[in-house]
Amino acid sequence: MRTVVHLLRHGEVHNPAGVLYGRRPGYHLSDLGQQMAQRVADTVGDRDITHVVSSPLERAQETATPLAQARGVDIVTDHRVIESSNVFEGETFGAGDGVLRKPKAWIHLWNPVRPSWGEPYKQVAARMMAGVYDARDAALGHEAVIVSHQLPIWVTRLHAEHRSFLHDPRRRQCTLCSLTSFTFEDDRLTTVSYSEPAADMLPMKDRAAPFSAGGASAEDKPPAAGA
């Protein structure tokens, strides 16, 4: 039986100060972010989506709302798909005055594999995959959408493809309102695919990212053997 679980990154957030907001409350979608969320609903709202899950954070809930309304389902809040914790939460990363220029921050940068500045990648992948499996079971034979955040989604994909967690954050293939889709045949993960329903709406800095499709066709990739 075929089941698809889509990991949807939230839309653009109103954050004029450039703060690393992480798990902080009070960060909502911008006007563009709301349009992106509606674009996703308009693009995939006619698919066989029977289950919509969201991180508890406002930006994720607001991204999930148009799709849940289009499908006539309630949003299930799952704390397992929340943003990763980070010691730099609340700091800015602006050029010239960002937190990484301060010597007191360097003590947290000694281990990029774990990583030493935040929640261990293995822990992120474990909680996210638990959420994916539960969504798969809830939507068995249909499709589910989980609205989450860039780092948890990217780490989950690396885990599913048996790739190293060590990566350059600037090169994550996970732009705003993108879909990272896991296709299962019964309990077995068979395909990981990626698409960008709101590609033409991306801010230029995101559209130019190395792994942004920027309007290109979806990428499909089988998971590593044993996934």
Contacts in CASP RR format, 6 or more apart in sequence:
PFRMAT RR
TARGET T0000
AUTHOR 0000-0000-0000
METHOD contacts of the structure
MODEL  1
MRTVVHLLRHGEVHNPAGVLYGRRPGYHLSDLGQQMAQRVADTVGDRDIT
HVVSSPLERAQETATPLAQARGVDIVTDHRVIESSNVFEGETFGAGDGVL
RKPKAWIHLWNPVRPSWGEPYKQVAARMMAGVYDARDAALGHEAVIVSHQ
LPIWVTRLHAEHRSFLHDPRRRQCTLCSLTSFTFEDDRLTTVSYSEPAAD
MLPMKDRAAPFSAGGASAEDKPPAAGA
1 140 0 8 1.000
1 141 0 8 1.000
1 185 0 8 1.000
1 186 0 8 1.000
2 141 0 8 1.000
2 183 0 8 1.000
2 184 0 8 1.000
2 185 0 8 1.000
3 136 0 8 1.000
3 139 0 8 1.000
3 140 0 8 1.000
3 141 0 8 1.000
3 142 0 8 1.000
3 143 0 8 1.000
3 144 0 8 1.000
3 183 0 8 1.000
3 184 0 8 1.000
4 143 0 8 1.000
4 144 0 8 1.000
4 181 0 8 1.000
4 182 0 8 1.000
4 183 0 8 1.000
4 184 0 8 1.000
5 132 0 8 1.000
5 135 0 8 1.000
5 136 0 8 1.000
5 139 0 8 1.000
5 143 0 8 1.000
5 144 0 8 1.000
5 145 0 8 1.000
5 146 0 8 1.000
5 181 0 8 1.000
5 182 0 8 1.000
5 184 0 8 1.000
6 44 0 8 1.000
6 49 0 8 1.000
6 143 0 8 1.000
6 144 0 8 1.000
6 145 0 8 1.000
6 146 0 8 1.000
6 179 0 8 1.000
6 180 0 8 1.000
6 181 0 8 1.000
6 182 0 8 1.000
7 128 0 8 1.000
7 132 0 8 1.000
7 146 0 8 1.000
7 148 0 8 1.000
7 153 0 8 1.000
7 156 0 8 1.000
7 157 0 8 1.000
7 179 0 8 1.000
7 180 0 8 1.000
7 181 0 8 1.000
7 182 0 8 1.000
8 40 0 8 1.000
8 63 0 8 1.000
8 64 0 8 1.000
8 67 0 8 1.000
8 145 0 8 1.000
8 146 0 8 1.000
8 147 0 8 1.000
8 148 0 8 1.000
8 177 0 8 1.000
8 178 0 8 1.000
8 179 0 8 1.000
9 147 0 8 1.000
9 148 0 8 1.000
9 149 0 8 1.000
9 150 0 8 1.000
9 153 0 8 1.000
9 174 0 8 1.000
9 175 0 8 1.000
9 176 0 8 1.000
9 177 0 8 1.000
9 178 0 8 1.000
9 180 0 8 1.000
10 29 0 8 1.000
10 37 0 8 1.000
10 55 0 8 1.000
10 57 0 8 1.000
10 59 0 8 1.000
10 60 0 8 1.000
10 62 0 8 1.000
10 63 0 8 1.000
10 147 0 8 1.000
10 148 0 8 1.000
10 149 0 8 1.000
10 176 0 8 1.000
10 177 0 8 1.000
11 29 0 8 1.000
11 32 0 8 1.000
11 33 0 8 1.000
11 36 0 8 1.000
11 37 0 8 1.000
11 59 0 8 1.000
11 63 0 8 1.000
11 176 0 8 1.000
11 177 0 8 1.000
11 198 0 8 1.000
12 29 0 8 1.000
12 30 0 8 1.000
12 32 0 8 1.000
12 33 0 8 1.000
12 36 0 8 1.000
12 176 0 8 1.000
12 203 0 8 1.000
13 21 0 8 1.000
13 27 0 8 1.000
13 28 0 8 1.000
13 29 0 8 1.000
13 30 0 8 1.000
13 33 0 8 1.000
13 59 0 8 1.000
14 27 0 8 1.000
14 28 0 8 1.000
14 29 0 8 1.000
14 30 0 8 1.000
15 21 0 8 1.000
15 27 0 8 1.000
17 92 0 8 1.000
18 92 0 8 1.000
18 93 0 8 1.000
18 94 0 8 1.000
19 90 0 8 1.000
19 91 0 8 1.000
19 92 0 8 1.000
20 86 0 8 1.000
20 88 0 8 1.000
20 89 0 8 1.000
20 90 0 8 1.000
20 91 0 8 1.000
20 92 0 8 1.000
20 93 0 8 1.000
21 27 0 8 1.000
21 89 0 8 1.000
21 90 0 8 1.000
22 57 0 8 1.000
22 83 0 8 1.000
22 84 0 8 1.000
22 85 0 8 1.000
22 86 0 8 1.000
22 89 0 8 1.000
22 90 0 8 1.000
22 149 0 8 1.000
23 57 0 8 1.000
23 82 0 8 1.000
23 83 0 8 1.000
23 85 0 8 1.000
23 89 0 8 1.000
24 89 0 8 1.000
24 90 0 8 1.000
25 57 0 8 1.000
25 58 0 8 1.000
26 58 0 8 1.000
27 57 0 8 1.000
27 58 0 8 1.000
27 59 0 8 1.000
28 58 0 8 1.000
28 59 0 8 1.000
28 62 0 8 1.000
29 36 0 8 1.000
29 37 0 8 1.000
29 58 0 8 1.000
29 59 0 8 1.000
29 62 0 8 1.000
29 63 0 8 1.000
32 201 0 8 1.000
32 203 0 8 1.000
33 63 0 8 1.000
33 176 0 8 1.000
33 177 0 8 1.000
34 62 0 8 1.000
35 198 0 8 1.000
35 201 0 8 1.000
36 63 0 8 1.000
36 176 0 8 1.000
36 177 0 8 1.000
36 198 0 8 1.000
36 201 0 8 1.000
37 62 0 8 1.000
37 63 0 8 1.000
37 64 0 8 1.000
37 65 0 8 1.000
37 66 0 8 1.000
37 67 0 8 1.000
37 177 0 8 1.000
38 66 0 8 1.000
39 177 0 8 1.000
39 197 0 8 1.000
39 198 0 8 1.000
39 201 0 8 1.000
40 63 0 8 1.000
40 66 0 8 1.000
40 67 0 8 1.000
40 177 0 8 1.000
40 179 0 8 1.000
40 197 0 8 1.000
40 198 0 8 1.000
41 66 0 8 1.000
41 67 0 8 1.000
41 69 0 8 1.000
41 70 0 8 1.000
42 70 0 8 1.000
43 197 0 8 1.000
44 67 0 8 1.000
44 145 0 8 1.000
44 179 0 8 1.000
44 197 0 8 1.000
45 67 0 8 1.000
45 70 0 8 1.000
45 71 0 8 1.000
47 143 0 8 1.000
48 142 0 8 1.000
48 143 0 8 1.000
49 67 0 8 1.000
49 71 0 8 1.000
49 73 0 8 1.000
49 139 0 8 1.000
49 142 0 8 1.000
49 143 0 8 1.000
49 144 0 8 1.000
49 145 0 8 1.000
50 71 0 8 1.000
50 73 0 8 1.000
50 138 0 8 1.000
50 139 0 8 1.000
50 142 0 8 1.000
50 143 0 8 1.000
50 144 0 8 1.000
51 73 0 8 1.000
51 76 0 8 1.000
51 135 0 8 1.000
51 138 0 8 1.000
51 139 0 8 1.000
51 142 0 8 1.000
51 143 0 8 1.000
51 144 0 8 1.000
51 145 0 8 1.000
52 64 0 8 1.000
52 67 0 8 1.000
52 68 0 8 1.000
52 71 0 8 1.000
52 73 0 8 1.000
52 74 0 8 1.000
52 75 0 8 1.000
52 76 0 8 1.000
52 144 0 8 1.000
52 145 0 8 1.000
52 147 0 8 1.000
53 64 0 8 1.000
53 75 0 8 1.000
53 76 0 8 1.000
53 77 0 8 1.000
53 78 0 8 1.000
53 81 0 8 1.000
53 131 0 8 1.000
53 135 0 8 1.000
53 144 0 8 1.000
53 145 0 8 1.000
53 146 0 8 1.000
53 147 0 8 1.000
54 60 0 8 1.000
54 61 0 8 1.000
54 63 0 8 1.000
54 64 0 8 1.000
54 75 0 8 1.000
54 76 0 8 1.000
54 77 0 8 1.000
54 78 0 8 1.000
54 81 0 8 1.000
54 146 0 8 1.000
54 147 0 8 1.000
55 61 0 8 1.000
55 77 0 8 1.000
55 78 0 8 1.000
55 79 0 8 1.000
55 81 0 8 1.000
55 82 0 8 1.000
55 83 0 8 1.000
55 147 0 8 1.000
55 148 0 8 1.000
55 149 0 8 1.000
56 77 0 8 1.000
56 78 0 8 1.000
56 79 0 8 1.000
56 82 0 8 1.000
57 82 0 8 1.000
57 83 0 8 1.000
57 149 0 8 1.000
60 81 0 8 1.000
60 147 0 8 1.000
60 148 0 8 1.000
60 149 0 8 1.000
61 75 0 8 1.000
61 77 0 8 1.000
61 147 0 8 1.000
63 147 0 8 1.000
63 177 0 8 1.000
64 75 0 8 1.000
64 145 0 8 1.000
64 147 0 8 1.000
65 75 0 8 1.000
67 145 0 8 1.000
68 74 0 8 1.000
68 75 0 8 1.000
76 138 0 8 1.000
78 131 0 8 1.000
78 134 0 8 1.000
78 146 0 8 1.000
80 127 0 8 1.000
80 128 0 8 1.000
80 130 0 8 1.000
80 131 0 8 1.000
81 127 0 8 1.000
81 128 0 8 1.000
81 131 0 8 1.000
81 146 0 8 1.000
81 147 0 8 1.000
81 148 0 8 1.000
81 149 0 8 1.000
81 152 0 8 1.000
82 148 0 8 1.000
82 149 0 8 1.000
82 152 0 8 1.000
83 148 0 8 1.000
83 149 0 8 1.000
83 151 0 8 1.000
83 152 0 8 1.000
84 118 0 8 1.000
84 119 0 8 1.000
84 124 0 8 1.000
84 149 0 8 1.000
84 151 0 8 1.000
84 152 0 8 1.000
84 155 0 8 1.000
85 118 0 8 1.000
85 119 0 8 1.000
86 117 0 8 1.000
86 118 0 8 1.000
86 119 0 8 1.000
87 108 0 8 1.000
87 117 0 8 1.000
87 118 0 8 1.000
88 99 0 8 1.000
88 105 0 8 1.000
88 108 0 8 1.000
88 117 0 8 1.000
91 98 0 8 1.000
91 99 0 8 1.000
91 105 0 8 1.000
92 98 0 8 1.000
92 99 0 8 1.000
93 99 0 8 1.000
93 100 0 8 1.000
99 105 0 8 1.000
100 109 0 8 1.000
108 116 0 8 1.000
108 117 0 8 1.000
108 118 0 8 1.000
109 116 0 8 1.000
109 117 0 8 1.000
110 116 0 8 1.000
112 166 0 8 1.000
113 121 0 8 1.000
113 165 0 8 1.000
113 166 0 8 1.000
114 120 0 8 1.000
114 121 0 8 1.000
115 121 0 8 1.000
121 155 0 8 1.000
121 158 0 8 1.000
121 165 0 8 1.000
122 165 0 8 1.000
124 151 0 8 1.000
124 152 0 8 1.000
124 155 0 8 1.000
124 156 0 8 1.000
125 155 0 8 1.000
125 156 0 8 1.000
125 158 0 8 1.000
125 159 0 8 1.000
125 165 0 8 1.000
128 148 0 8 1.000
128 152 0 8 1.000
128 153 0 8 1.000
128 155 0 8 1.000
128 156 0 8 1.000
128 159 0 8 1.000
129 156 0 8 1.000
129 159 0 8 1.000
129 160 0 8 1.000
131 146 0 8 1.000
132 146 0 8 1.000
132 156 0 8 1.000
132 182 0 8 1.000
135 144 0 8 1.000
135 146 0 8 1.000
136 144 0 8 1.000
136 182 0 8 1.000
136 184 0 8 1.000
138 144 0 8 1.000
150 172 0 8 1.000
150 174 0 8 1.000
151 169 0 8 1.000
151 172 0 8 1.000
153 174 0 8 1.000
153 180 0 8 1.000
154 167 0 8 1.000
154 172 0 8 1.000
154 173 0 8 1.000
154 174 0 8 1.000
154 180 0 8 1.000
155 165 0 8 1.000
156 180 0 8 1.000
157 173 0 8 1.000
157 174 0 8 1.000
157 180 0 8 1.000
157 192 0 8 1.000
158 164 0 8 1.000
158 165 0 8 1.000
158 167 0 8 1.000
159 165 0 8 1.000
160 182 0 8 1.000
160 189 0 8 1.000
160 192 0 8 1.000
160 223 0 8 1.000
160 224 0 8 1.000
160 227 0 8 1.000
161 192 0 8 1.000
161 221 0 8 1.000
161 223 0 8 1.000
161 224 0 8 1.000
161 227 0 8 1.000
162 223 0 8 1.000
162 224 0 8 1.000
162 225 0 8 1.000
162 226 0 8 1.000
162 227 0 8 1.000
163 224 0 8 1.000
170 209 0 8 1.000
170 210 0 8 1.000
171 209 0 8 1.000
171 210 0 8 1.000
171 211 0 8 1.000
172 211 0 8 1.000
173 194 0 8 1.000
173 211 0 8 1.000
173 212 0 8 1.000
173 219 0 8 1.000
174 180 0 8 1.000
174 211 0 8 1.000
175 196 0 8 1.000
175 199 0 8 1.000
175 202 0 8 1.000
175 206 0 8 1.000
175 207 0 8 1.000
175 209 0 8 1.000
175 212 0 8 1.000
175 213 0 8 1.000
175 214 0 8 1.000
176 198 0 8 1.000
176 202 0 8 1.000
176 203 0 8 1.000
176 206 0 8 1.000
177 196 0 8 1.000
177 197 0 8 1.000
177 198 0 8 1.000
177 201 0 8 1.000
178 194 0 8 1.000
178 195 0 8 1.000
178 196 0 8 1.000
178 197 0 8 1.000
178 198 0 8 1.000
179 194 0 8 1.000
179 195 0 8 1.000
179 196 0 8 1.000
179 197 0 8 1.000
180 192 0 8 1.000
180 193 0 8 1.000
180 194 0 8 1.000
181 191 0 8 1.000
181 192 0 8 1.000
181 193 0 8 1.000
181 194 0 8 1.000
181 195 0 8 1.000
182 189 0 8 1.000
182 191 0 8 1.000
182 192 0 8 1.000
183 189 0 8 1.000
183 190 0 8 1.000
183 191 0 8 1.000
183 192 0 8 1.000
183 193 0 8 1.000
184 190 0 8 1.000
189 223 0 8 1.000
189 227 0 8 1.000
190 222 0 8 1.000
190 223 0 8 1.000
191 220 0 8 1.000
191 221 0 8 1.000
191 222 0 8 1.000
191 223 0 8 1.000
192 220 0 8 1.000
192 221 0 8 1.000
192 222 0 8 1.000
192 223 0 8 1.000
193 218 0 8 1.000
193 219 0 8 1.000
193 220 0 8 1.000
193 221 0 8 1.000
194 213 0 8 1.000
194 218 0 8 1.000
194 219 0 8 1.000
194 220 0 8 1.000
194 221 0 8 1.000
195 213 0 8 1.000
195 218 0 8 1.000
195 219 0 8 1.000
196 202 0 8 1.000
196 212 0 8 1.000
196 213 0 8 1.000
196 214 0 8 1.000
196 215 0 8 1.000
199 207 0 8 1.000
199 212 0 8 1.000
199 213 0 8 1.000
199 214 0 8 1.000
199 215 0 8 1.000
199 216 0 8 1.000
200 214 0 8 1.000
200 215 0 8 1.000
202 212 0 8 1.000
202 214 0 8 1.000
206 212 0 8 1.000
207 214 0 8 1.000
213 219 0 8 1.000
END
